[in-house]
Amino acid sequence: RKEVEQDPGPFNVPEGATVAFNCTYSNSASQSFFWYRQDCRKEPKLLMSVYSSGNEDGRFTAQLNRASQYISLLIRDSKLSDSATYLCVVNPPSGTLTFGKGTMLLVSP
Amino acid sequence: DAMVIQNPRYQVTQFGKPVTLSCSQTLNHNVMYWYQQKSSQAPKLLFHYYDKDFNNEADTPDNFQSRRPNTSFCFLDIRSPGLGDTAMYLCATSRLSGGSTDTQYFGPGTRLTVL
């Protein structure tokens, strides 16, 4: 099983749609979890941290299920500017981050 | 203001010709990382420094070396670049406190092409 696994996509959605990304991780001792966003040919940027209680930031909602080793990101009311690759990132006990390959999102008019 | 700066942004080198990429940070973070990211792949950690303590990933080729002369600067040296080293090289920083690292902040990357 890969350390961090994501659906590669791409997800093609119209503006205004709701889209959900899923991610699973293999190391049950992992301590912290993040979603990063990466635009084409740019560096990854932190979108949000993911907490066990779930957290929301505007149109973005992240959820963590430790028992299932599963992380999700929900984007509501998609905008054209949301088009990017979304990277699921896990911090295992080693202390360094492990990245998923990312899921590409394409929002069309 | 840029917090993690990488130079150059684009580098073209010839097969076998050494190249050095630089990274500097204004965040005073004690941890610095170098990642390699190839097209459509996840960033792959090459090595990182906790202060001056160097940590090499087990599968990082010997061809890749690093130096951290002070807190602010970190260099990636590729001694004999091969065609397969064409990639984006990302520098990141974070702060280690209480045994855990905070969020990583990435520089804009250096896009290296080996011809």
Boltz contact constraints between the chains, C-beta under 6 A:
constraints:
  - contact:
      token1: [A, 43]
      token2: [B, 90]
      max_distance: 6.0
  - contact:
      token1: [A, 43]
      token2: [B, 106]
      max_distance: 6.0
  - contact:
      token1: [A, 43]
      token2: [B, 108]
      max_distance: 6.0
  - contact:
      token1: [A, 43]
      token2: [B, 109]
      max_distance: 6.0
  - contact:
      token1: [A, 44]
      token2: [B, 106]
      max_distance: 6.0
  - contact:
      token1: [A, 46]
      token2: [B, 103]
      max_distance: 6.0
  - contact:
      token1: [A, 95]
      token2: [B, 101]
      max_distance: 6.0
  - contact:
      token1: [A, 96]
      token2: [B, 45]
      max_distance: 6.0
  - contact:
      token1: [A, 99]
      token2: [B, 42]
      max_distance: 6.0
  - contact:
      token1: [A, 99]
      token2: [B, 43]
      max_distance: 6.0
  - contact:
      token1: [A, 101]
      token2: [B, 42]
      max_distance: 6.0
